[in-house]
Amino acid sequence: MFWRLFAPQRRREVPKVGGKPVYIGGMLLLGTAERGEFDVRRHKLIAIYIRDGSSQYRLDTSDVKVKISKESVDLEISAVPKFFEVKMRELNDVVKKLGDERRDIEGSYRKLEEALIRGAISMQIYEESKKRIAEKEKRLVASCMEAERSFVKINDDLKRLLGDVESKREALEAKRLLDRLDRGEEETLANLTVLKSSITSIEQMLNTLLLQLRLVC
């Protein structure tokens, strides 16, 4: 039969990503890859699961160029908005949780004061309860400090990336003024300009969230 004349197609193996550090643009370390999702037909990594400290998240890479080597996974710089979108959601959840804790603590103090004024509790019970609430507040302040460190780290990463993007954009802009850009470089320049705008917007959102955090804490 005719199909016996053809050797069976060898199945292409997908590259391994688990356990490798994940970078953007070869400079921003995101964390360690836990596993990846591949489109076998396209031989394309379409998503990657990354562990960053104690958290894990999924990053969509379906429209991002990815370089997978033996040592690492490197995403092209266009992945920046997707990454920071994930981190901003995480930070927003942290601020909301800390805000809820702050309201609970203030509510507990208020109820305790009201109970003392009504004579519903003794001074001894009041002092003991106040100490317990103060311990909760102390833990809240520690959590706030940890959250602020996360904000500062992300802000530093943003500034470093923005500097890198701007230097590349300026170099291409100088070539453009001399009419020396080829089509690929024109596309890169347009992408860098959009990326710069995205990073600036993310920076503004981050500063707004940081202000909310400080109001909570």
N, C-alpha and C positions, 0 to 999 in steps of 0.2 A: 504494500500500500504506500501511496506517495508520501504520507507524513513520516514514514520511517527514514526517508532520505534526508530529513532535516534533524539536526541534533537539537535536543531540548534547550530552550533558552535558559541561560544561567541566571538565577535570581540575584539581583544586585543587593548587596548588603548595605544597610544604612549605617552611617558612622555612629560611633558611641559618643555620647555627650555626658553621661552620668559621672559625677565626681570631678568634673573639670571646672576651673574658674571661668566665669562669664564676664566679658568686657563689652563696652561700647566704644567703638573707635580706637580700640587698643589701649585706652587710658583709664576709663571709668570702670572700676570693678563693681559688678552688681551683686555677686555672691557666687555660690557653687551650684552647678546644674545637678538636679536630681534625676531628671529624665527628659526626653524630648518626644514630640509628636511629629511623625514624618508622613509626607505624601509620597508614597513609594513610586508612583508613576512619574512624578516630577523630580523625584530624588531631592526633595526639599523639606527642610525643617520648618514646620508651620507653627509650632509653639514649643516653648521650653519652660520647664518648672524649675524655679530657682529658690534656693534657701539662702536667706539673708539673716544671719543671727538666729533669732528664735522664730522668725516668720517664714512662710513659704507662699509663693505666688506664681501665677501662670502669666507668661508674657507671649502675646501673639507676635509671631515672626513671619506670618504668611506673605507679607509684602516687604520684607526686610532681607537684604543680602546678608548671608551668614558665612563666616569662614570657620570651619572646624578643623583644628589641627590636633596632633597627638597631645599637646599640652593644654589647650584652651579652646573656648568658643568665643568668637569675636563678632559682634553685631555691628553693622554699619551705623553711622552716626544718626541716620534718620529714625533709629529706634528710640532716640532720646524722649520725644513727647510721650510715647507709649509707656516707657519706664516710669517717667515722672507722674504720669496719670495714675499709675498703680500706687506709687509712694504717697501722692497727695491724698488718695482715698484712705490709705492706712493712717496718715497723720490726722485726717479729718475725724476718723473713727476714734483715735486716741483723745483728741480734744473734746469730742462729745462725751466720751466715757468719763474723763476727768471732770468735765462740767457737771455731769450727773452726780458724781461723788461729792463735789463741792456743795451742790444744792442739798444733798442728803445731810452733810455735816452741819451746814448752817441751819437746816430744819431741826436737827437734833439739839443743837444749842438753844434754839428758840423754844422748843417744847420743854427742855429742861428748866429754862428760866421761868417759863409760865407755871410749871409744876411747883417750883419753889415758892413763887409769889402766892399761889393758891394755897400753899401749905400742904400740898399733896405728898411731898417728900421731905425728909429731914435734911439738914445741912450736910451730914455725913454722906448720905446717898447722893446728894447733889455733887459733892466734891469727887466722889468715886466715879460717878457717871461722867463728869466733866473730864477727868483724866483719861477715861476710855475714848471719849470723843477726840481729845487732843492727840491720842496715839494714832487714830485714824487720819487726823489732819497731818500729822507728821509723815505718815506713809504717803499721803496725797502729795505733799511737797516733794518728797523723794521721787515719786513718779513724774512729777512736773519737771524736775531737774533732768531726769533721764530723757524725757520727751524733748526738752529744749536742746539737749546735746544732739539728738537725732535731727532736729531742725537745722542746727548749725552745720552738721556734717553735709546734709543735702544741699544747703545753701552754698557751702564751699565747693561742692561738686559742680553745682550750677555755674558758679563764677569761673571755675577752671575750664569747664566746657565752653562757656560763652567766649572766653579769651581765645581758646583754640579755634572755634568757629569764626570768630571775627578776624583772626590773623589770616586764616585761609581765604575768607571772603575778600579781605583787602588786597591780598596778592592777586586774586583773580580779577578784581575790579581794576587794578592797575594794568593788567594785561588787556582788559576790555577797552580801556581808554586808548591803548595803542593799537587797537583792532587786531589783536593777536590771539583771540580766543577761538578754539575750535568748537564744534557743536556740543561735544561732550562736556567741555569746560563751561559752556554757557548754561547747560542744564545743571551742572554742579553749583554754579554761582547762584542760580535761581533757588535751588534747594537750600543752600546755606543761608540765603536771605530770609526764606520762610522759617528755617530752623532758628535763626537768631530771634525772630519775632516770637516764636513759640517759647523759647527759653525765657525771654523777657516777661511774657505773660505768666509763665509758671512761677517766676521769681516774685512777681507781684502777688499772686495767690498765696505763695508761701509766707510772705511778709504779713498778709492779712491773717492767715491762720496762726502765725507766731504771736501776733497781737492778741488774738482771742485766747491763746494759751496763757499768756501773761495776765490777762484779766481774770481768768479762772484761778490762777495760782497766786 
